[in-house]
């Protein structure tokens, strides 16, 4: 899909995300008109068409599978990004060669003052963390334009490996795309032993494969998974109660 980037001083602030709203569309429209963005995002479409898709996603819920986010630096919007699970787009997934459970990402730095400061590398790292916070260990497949060396470089700096360079039939044009993959991995799983009289924050966390079923503590007590879990910082926490 599409990405943008560029060149100057280094980023020292932390990147954050927030959901895109309709109030953000004028800023995105202005960025889409800038050469460093337009070159990669609208060579085979128009800014108006791109914005219409965004508006549908964030106001009409026409495409809830794609998560639209604004990129914030010191709380100020400087770009936008999106992520999705390839399984929700089977035609595109097949054309890309996506594996089960993989996600896709697209990103753009709109503010020209942020170009060349190392923001692109930090953005990819933060976006990978965002995706894996929802889907721990997910592999990620991205396809910048093959000529977009800056976008390719920030992927490589984040551990993505080149899969192939070729046109992708589901893209708007026939320009070769550089398909990159960040391999997935099994998510870390731990169990939380919930003493009934204790507050959850006080319950001990124990390293464990986290498979459903009983857990026998070294002290001989048996703990049973209560079929409740939560993801915290990309780690699966499974909650166990002391067996009756």
C-alpha positions, 0 to 999 in steps of 0.5 A: 500500500502507500507510504511517505518519508524524507531528510534533517535533525533527529527526533528526541520526542515520543511518538503517540497515536490517537484515532483519526476523526473527521476534524483531521481530514483538512490537515491530511488534505493539506499534506496530500498536496505536498510533493513529498506525500503526493508522489507516493500516495496519489500517483494513481488516484486523487487526494479527494478520492483518498479522503473520501475513503478515510471519511467513510472509514471514520464516520460511516464505519464502512471499513471497520477492519482498517484502523485509522490513526493520527501520528502525534509528536509532542501531542501535535499531529505530524502524519497519519497511519493505518493498520489492518489484518490481511485476513480481512482483505482476502484478495489483497492478502492472496496477491501479497502472499500474506501468511495467517495472522499477519497485519498490514501497515501504511504510514505517512509523515505529512509535516515537512518540518519532520522530514529527515529527523529519524521520525520514520524509523520511530514511527514504524517501531511505534506502529509495530508495537501498536499492532502487536499490542492488539495481536501479540506476536503478529507478523507484519507485511508492508509494500512501499513503492519500490522507488521509495528508498526512504520508506524501505530504509525505515522498514529495514531499520526495524527488522523487516526483510525484503520478500520481493519486488514486483507489481501487485495486482490489487494496487491502483497502478502497475508500479513495482512494489517492494514487499517487506515482512517482519516475521511473527513470533509466538506471544509471551504468555504468563499466568496470574494466580488470583488469590480470592481475598487479594486485589488483582494488582497483588496477585503473583504473575508466574512464568508458564506456557499459559495453556488452558488447563490446571497449573500445579504450583511448586508448593503443590497447590492446583490452580485452574484457568478461569477462562479470562485473559488480558493483553498488557504490553503485548503479553498475554495474561491468563488468570487462574483461581485456586482450585476448590 
